[in-house]
Amino acid sequence: MANFEKYVKEKRRSYKTPGATVTKLGTIVFNSSCSEIHVGDSVSAELYFDRGEKAIGVKFFKEEQLEGYKVQRRANGRMTFVSPRGFLTYFDIPHASTRAFPVEWDESEQMLIIRLAK
């Protein structure tokens, strides 16, 4: 008999770099790492835009905000998203195609920053 070695699949959590995707459907999706680190159990998000820096700012809240967007969760609960089509259109943020972007946390503003241009 040959010396085959059986591979036993392990369930490992994939820790990707936190990131966000602006989709062609007009949603902003936060990957599982970003959701775990920054979104947590937030239920609402306020959105801001810096025209000069071409950056989206997102502040998360554990309570509903009057001017906030509802934080929704994918079926598996690990990825989160908001649906701000009006925000994207108002600030002329391209979303004809789906694109992923890096994120960073601004501690002084308590805000997640999505850099659309680097």
C-alpha positions as CSV (number, residue, x, y, z in Angstrom):
1,M,0.0,0.0,0.0
2,A,1.2,3.5,-0.8
3,N,2.1,5.9,2.0
4,F,-0.8,8.3,1.7
5,E,-1.3,10.7,4.5
6,K,-4.8,11.9,5.3
7,Y,-5.4,15.6,5.6
8,V,-7.9,16.6,8.3
9,K,-9.5,19.8,7.5
10,E,-9.3,22.3,10.4
11,K,-11.9,25.0,11.0
12,R,-9.8,28.1,11.3
13,R,-11.1,31.6,11.5
14,S,-9.8,33.7,8.6
15,Y,-8.4,37.0,10.0
16,K,-8.2,39.2,7.0
17,T,-7.2,42.8,7.0
18,P,-10.3,44.9,7.9
19,G,-11.8,46.3,4.7
20,A,-15.0,47.7,3.2
21,T,-16.6,47.2,-0.2
22,V,-18.8,49.6,-2.1
23,T,-21.1,47.5,-4.2
24,K,-22.9,48.2,-7.4
25,L,-26.1,47.7,-5.5
26,G,-25.4,50.8,-3.4
27,T,-24.3,49.1,-0.2
28,I,-21.2,49.4,1.9
29,V,-20.2,45.9,3.1
30,F,-17.7,45.5,6.0
31,N,-15.7,42.3,5.9
32,S,-15.8,39.9,8.8
33,S,-12.6,41.3,10.4
34,C,-13.9,44.9,10.1
35,S,-17.2,43.8,11.5
36,E,-15.7,42.1,14.4
37,I,-13.2,44.8,15.3
38,H,-15.1,48.0,14.5
39,V,-18.8,47.4,14.0
40,G,-19.4,44.9,16.8
41,D,-23.0,44.9,18.0
42,S,-23.8,48.4,16.6
43,V,-27.3,48.9,15.2
44,S,-26.8,52.2,13.5
45,A,-24.2,54.1,11.5
46,E,-23.8,57.8,10.6
47,L,-22.0,58.5,7.3
48,Y,-19.7,61.5,6.5
49,F,-17.7,62.4,3.4
50,D,-14.5,64.3,3.0
51,R,-14.5,65.6,-0.6
52,G,-10.9,66.7,-0.5
53,E,-9.6,63.4,0.8
54,K,-12.2,61.3,-1.1
55,A,-12.9,59.4,2.1
56,I,-16.1,58.1,3.7
57,G,-16.3,58.4,7.5
58,V,-18.5,55.9,9.4
59,K,-19.5,56.3,13.1
60,F,-21.2,53.3,14.7
61,F,-23.8,53.5,17.5
62,K,-25.3,50.9,19.8
63,E,-28.6,52.7,19.6
64,E,-30.6,53.9,16.6
65,Q,-29.8,57.3,15.4
66,L,-32.3,59.6,13.8
67,E,-30.0,60.3,10.8
68,G,-28.3,57.0,10.9
69,Y,-28.4,54.0,8.6
70,K,-29.5,50.6,9.9
71,V,-26.5,48.2,10.4
72,Q,-27.6,44.9,8.8
73,R,-26.0,41.5,9.1
74,R,-25.5,38.8,6.6
75,A,-27.0,35.4,7.3
76,N,-23.8,34.1,8.8
77,G,-23.7,37.1,11.1
78,R,-20.1,37.9,10.5
79,M,-20.3,40.5,7.8
80,T,-22.2,43.7,8.2
81,F,-23.5,46.3,5.8
82,V,-25.4,49.5,5.4
83,S,-27.5,50.6,2.4
84,P,-26.8,54.3,1.7
85,R,-27.6,54.6,-2.0
86,G,-28.8,58.2,-1.5
87,F,-25.5,59.1,0.3
88,L,-23.4,57.6,-2.5
89,T,-25.4,59.4,-5.2
90,Y,-25.5,62.7,-3.3
91,F,-21.7,62.8,-3.0
92,D,-21.2,61.3,-6.5
93,I,-19.3,58.3,-5.1
94,P,-18.8,55.8,-8.0
95,H,-20.7,52.5,-7.5
96,A,-21.3,51.3,-11.0
97,S,-19.0,48.4,-10.2
98,T,-18.1,46.7,-6.9
99,R,-14.8,47.8,-5.4
100,A,-13.0,47.0,-2.2
101,F,-11.1,49.5,-0.1
102,P,-8.8,49.5,2.9
103,V,-10.1,51.0,6.1
104,E,-8.4,52.7,9.1
105,W,-9.7,53.7,12.5
106,D,-9.5,57.3,13.5
107,E,-9.3,57.2,17.3
108,S,-9.7,61.0,17.8
109,E,-12.9,61.0,15.8
110,Q,-14.1,57.5,16.8
111,M,-14.7,57.0,13.1
112,L,-13.9,54.3,10.6
113,I,-12.3,55.8,7.5
114,I,-12.8,54.3,4.0
115,R,-10.2,55.8,1.6
116,L,-11.6,55.8,-1.9
117,A,-8.4,57.1,-3.5
118,K,-4.8,56.6,-2.4
